Amino acid sequence: MADNKFSEVTEKAFKNVEFLLQGMINDRSVPRNIKRVATKGINIIHERVDTQGVTASNVLYLVQDISSDPNIPFAARTTIYRVISILETIKD
């Protein structure tokens, strides 16, 4: 088991990511498969099973996978790119 304490900067980054993903979940123009991935990402952030770097990497993997989905609206794709850029800054 990892230490469940994240740094203050990382906490803020994860809160921003969660806010952006929650916005995608609430957007009616986003397909259900993408909303499912956003929900999984939020759940991973809340679980706090791994270190901050591993948690960010796991969410990043999920989000990068849907960034190439052809059915995603442009606004949601921009949000995904914002999430990716935030998650790439988080290290152990």
C-alpha positions as CSV (number, residue, x, y, z in Angstrom):
1,M,0.0,0.0,0.0
2,A,1.2,3.5,-0.8
3,D,1.1,6.6,1.3
4,N,-2.3,8.2,0.7
5,K,-1.0,11.8,1.3
6,F,-0.7,13.8,-1.8
7,S,1.2,17.1,-1.9
8,E,-0.9,20.3,-1.8
9,V,0.0,21.1,-5.5
10,T,-1.0,17.6,-6.5
11,E,-4.3,17.8,-4.6
12,K,-5.1,21.0,-6.5
13,A,-4.2,19.4,-9.8
14,F,-6.4,16.4,-9.1
15,K,-9.3,18.6,-8.1
16,N,-8.9,20.5,-11.4
17,V,-8.9,17.2,-13.3
18,E,-11.9,16.0,-11.4
19,F,-13.8,19.3,-12.1
20,L,-13.0,19.0,-15.9
21,L,-14.0,15.4,-16.0
22,Q,-17.2,16.1,-14.1
23,G,-18.0,18.8,-16.6
24,M,-17.7,16.3,-19.4
25,I,-20.0,13.8,-17.6
26,N,-22.6,16.5,-17.3
27,D,-22.3,17.6,-20.9
28,R,-25.2,16.2,-22.9
29,S,-23.2,16.2,-26.2
30,V,-20.6,13.8,-24.9
31,P,-21.2,10.1,-25.8
32,R,-21.8,7.6,-23.0
33,N,-18.6,5.6,-23.6
34,I,-16.6,8.8,-23.0
35,K,-18.6,9.6,-19.9
36,R,-17.9,6.1,-18.6
37,V,-14.1,6.7,-18.9
38,A,-14.4,10.1,-17.2
39,T,-16.3,8.4,-14.3
40,K,-13.5,5.7,-14.1
41,G,-10.9,8.5,-14.0
42,I,-12.7,10.2,-11.1
43,N,-13.0,6.9,-9.3
44,I,-9.2,6.3,-9.6
45,I,-8.5,9.7,-8.2
46,H,-10.8,9.1,-5.2
47,E,-9.4,5.6,-4.5
48,R,-5.9,6.8,-3.5
49,V,-4.5,3.3,-3.7
50,D,-1.2,4.2,-5.4
51,T,1.3,7.1,-5.2
52,Q,0.4,10.4,-6.8
53,G,2.5,9.6,-9.9
54,V,0.9,6.2,-10.5
55,T,-2.6,7.6,-9.9
56,A,-1.9,10.4,-12.5
57,S,-0.5,7.9,-14.9
58,N,-3.5,5.6,-14.6
59,V,-5.9,8.4,-15.3
60,L,-3.7,9.7,-18.1
61,Y,-3.8,6.3,-19.7
62,L,-7.6,6.2,-19.7
63,V,-8.0,9.8,-20.9
64,Q,-5.4,9.4,-23.7
65,D,-7.2,6.4,-25.0
66,I,-10.4,8.4,-25.6
67,S,-8.7,11.4,-27.0
68,S,-8.5,9.8,-30.4
69,D,-12.2,8.7,-30.4
70,P,-13.8,10.1,-33.6
71,N,-17.2,10.6,-31.9
72,I,-16.0,13.0,-29.3
73,P,-17.2,16.7,-29.7
74,F,-14.5,19.3,-30.2
75,A,-15.2,21.0,-26.9
76,A,-14.8,17.7,-25.1
77,R,-11.6,17.0,-27.0
78,T,-10.2,20.3,-25.8
79,T,-11.1,19.5,-22.3
80,I,-9.3,16.1,-22.6
81,Y,-6.2,17.9,-23.8
82,R,-6.4,20.2,-20.8
83,V,-6.7,17.1,-18.5
84,I,-3.7,15.5,-20.2
85,S,-1.6,18.6,-19.7
86,I,-2.4,18.8,-16.0
87,L,-1.8,15.1,-15.4
88,E,1.6,15.2,-17.2
89,T,2.9,17.6,-14.6
90,I,2.3,15.2,-11.7
91,K,5.3,13.2,-10.6
92,D,6.3,11.1,-7.6
